[in-house]
Amino acid sequence: MQEGEALLQRLLEELLETGASVEVVCAGHPELIPEVRRLLALARSVQAQMDALFAPPAPEGENGTDRNSSQRG
């Protein structure tokens, strides 16, 4: 890994771990703010896709149907 890539990775990891703003994390490297923002958007997109793929199933009765409704009446 190149030195620049390692720095970007470190900054992105710090951003994700601390929840600090991009500006705070990149204070020592303001020239990297646009690239860190791009990487953050990419990481969030991938996380959203993973969450959608591996979402736990909805508990019974929360999908708009009542499993006991067919037993009534």
C-alpha positions as CSV (number, residue, x, y, z in Angstrom):
1,M,0.0,0.0,0.0
2,Q,1.3,3.4,-0.9
3,E,1.9,6.0,1.8
4,G,-1.0,8.2,0.5
5,E,-3.4,5.3,0.5
6,A,-2.4,4.3,4.0
7,L,-3.1,7.8,5.2
8,L,-6.5,7.9,3.6
9,Q,-7.3,4.6,5.1
10,R,-6.2,5.8,8.6
11,L,-8.3,9.0,8.2
12,L,-11.4,7.0,7.1
13,E,-11.1,4.5,9.9
14,E,-10.8,7.4,12.4
15,L,-13.8,9.0,10.9
16,L,-15.9,5.9,11.1
17,E,-14.7,5.0,14.6
18,T,-15.1,8.4,16.2
19,G,-18.0,9.9,14.4
20,A,-16.1,13.1,14.1
21,S,-16.6,15.4,11.1
22,V,-14.4,15.1,8.0
23,E,-13.0,18.5,8.7
24,V,-11.9,17.6,12.2
25,V,-10.4,14.3,11.2
26,C,-8.6,15.9,8.2
27,A,-7.5,19.0,10.1
28,G,-3.8,18.1,9.4
29,H,-4.5,17.3,5.8
30,P,-7.2,19.6,4.5
31,E,-6.3,18.8,0.9
32,L,-7.6,15.3,1.5
33,I,-11.1,16.4,2.5
34,P,-12.7,15.8,-0.9
35,E,-11.2,12.3,-1.2
36,V,-12.1,11.4,2.4
37,R,-15.7,12.5,1.7
38,R,-15.8,10.4,-1.4
39,L,-14.5,7.3,0.5
40,L,-16.9,7.9,3.3
41,A,-19.9,8.1,0.9
42,L,-18.6,4.8,-0.7
43,A,-18.3,3.1,2.7
44,R,-21.8,4.2,3.7
45,S,-23.2,3.0,0.4
46,V,-21.6,-0.4,0.9
47,Q,-22.8,-0.6,4.5
48,A,-26.4,0.2,3.4
49,Q,-26.2,-2.6,0.8
50,M,-24.9,-5.0,3.4
51,D,-27.6,-4.0,5.8
52,A,-30.2,-4.6,3.1
53,L,-28.8,-8.0,2.1
54,F,-28.4,-9.3,5.7
55,A,-31.3,-7.6,7.4
56,P,-32.9,-9.9,10.0
57,P,-36.4,-11.2,9.1
58,A,-39.3,-9.2,10.5
59,P,-40.9,-10.8,13.5
60,E,-44.2,-12.4,12.8
61,G,-47.1,-10.0,12.7
62,E,-45.0,-7.0,11.7
63,N,-45.3,-7.5,7.9
64,G,-48.8,-6.3,7.8
65,T,-50.5,-9.7,8.5
66,D,-51.7,-11.2,11.7
67,R,-51.0,-14.9,11.9
68,N,-54.0,-15.3,14.1
69,S,-56.4,-13.5,11.8
70,S,-57.1,-16.7,9.8
71,Q,-58.1,-18.5,13.0
72,R,-60.7,-16.0,14.0
73,G,-64.4,-16.1,13.3
